[in-house]
Amino acid sequence: MATATLSATQLLPLSLPKPSQKPRHANFPFQSLNPSPRLFSSNGFVSNCSPIQALLNSTPITTEAGSEPEPFTLRKICQSHVPDHVLCRMEELGFVVPTPVQRQALPTLFSGRDCILHAQTGSGKTLTYLLLVFSIVNARRSAVQALIVVPTRELGMQVTKVARMLATKPMEDELEQKSCTVMALLDGGMLMRHKSWLKAEPPTIVVATIGSLCQMLEKHMIKLEAMRVLVIDEVDFMFSSKQVSSLRKLLTSYSSINTRQTLFASASIPQHKIFLDKCIQQKWTKNDAIHVHVNPVEPMPSCLHHRFVICLKNRRHETLLSLLQSDAPQSAIVFVGEQSEKSKKAGNAPSATLLINFLKASYEGYSDILLLEEDMNFNSRAASLSEVRQGGSYLLVSTDIAARGLDLPETTHIYNYDLPRTAIDYLHRAGRTGRKPFSDKKCSVTSIIISKERFVLEKYENELMFNCEELIV
């Protein structure tokens, strides 16, 4: 099946395509996506074009002679699609200038096409798909109209919080119009309370982990016949998880691609062209689904400084301690590998626990060192994240549960105590830092390795197109 991959700079000189010509792949390098000083109008000619064509072909609006054009803003992209109270809340929360992924993806999404959204960590994908959701749902209708599926409870709580903040209306508007409700249907939640809520009045938007969602679907406690938009976040991780069969069933059995808009999002989508073709063949998306790939030549933010230290296997603790003492990071995450089943059966303590105990005894840089791992109960996990998000300095020791989607923008340093298993895992761990759009502040990612792991790190460098500097500690 033939596909076309075009950059934004390649698209500009072309005449408008015929209506039947719909590119399946669109790559947008960052260097061509600097926020435009222009403000675009919608004249008669532009209104007959698709939204992305309108942005590329419209003319600038100027105010008075000699005055500066108005800046290109998120509001300008969204104003004819997203309710005004959502846009006001968006601006109150500080989202004013669009990131490259928002500039490129939103016009395509507002045109109604299904999409695979492929962009760097911290690039603004969550806000992008939430703006799509609010452009589609109708709060006056009592039905689940939008479903956002996430891989972990922690990411689900984060997405739910942002969705609820955007949905909040001024008090005077709430008295006149019904507010959009957002339910978090997540693993470890109180499903009995959710059952009562669903029976009384279905929420407009549901943010769910696949396990809890399937429980409700099998018990017929939630209905998706009225769903108009489906978002699968961290889609590559979801398709590689143990619950892939449940995800496939969700995509094909509980709603129709003809009545919903489908969006898949991730910073890492291996073999994305094959995945797009599979989405269409398996009827997970419509036939005109598009792959929007922002900055394919630079998978990770340019503000990251990658380093590595070679040490003896029995000196990892001391090497990490030395790095922490020399870097003196204000906010950092130390990633450790998950404990193997063999180690668990042998009764060994997890490496995360051993590391926490060592740091608490040896490192005086932090009064409280926090732990986040899969085997902790949900309340303990929530407590650790709550402390991290309170601000100030923190040192979080975590397994890869913190590597997917969590937004901790104050994190300046990442330490790989154990080398990630794959290049994609490296990308997502590294993506927990450098998450402030338009900031040039340098952040570091440091891997502690033994000599025979050097070739593995070199493989990651080649796959992800970055250079790693060796440190001597």
Secondary structure, DSSP 8 states (H G I E B T S, - for coil): ----EE-HHHHTTS----TT---SEEEE-GGG----S--B---HHHHTS-HHHHHHH--B---STT-------HHHHHTTTS-HHHHHHHHHTT--S--HHHHHHHHHHHTT--EEEE--TTSSHHHHHHHHHHHH--TTS-S--EEEEESSHHHHHHHHHHHHHHH---HHHHHHS----EEEE-TTS-HHHHHHHHHH---SEEEEEHHHHHHHHHTT-S--TT--EEEEESHHHHHTSTTHHHHHHHHHHSS-TTTSEEEEEES--TTHHHHHHHHHHTTSS-TT-EEEEE-TT-SS-TTEEEEEEE--GGGHHHHHHHHHHHH--SEEEEE-----HHHHHTT---HHHHHHHHHHHH--S-S-EEEE-TTS-HHHHHHHHHHHHT-S-EEEEE-GGGSSS---TT--EEEESS--SSHHHHHHHHTTSS-STT----EEEEEEE-GGGHHHHHHHHHHHT--EEEE--
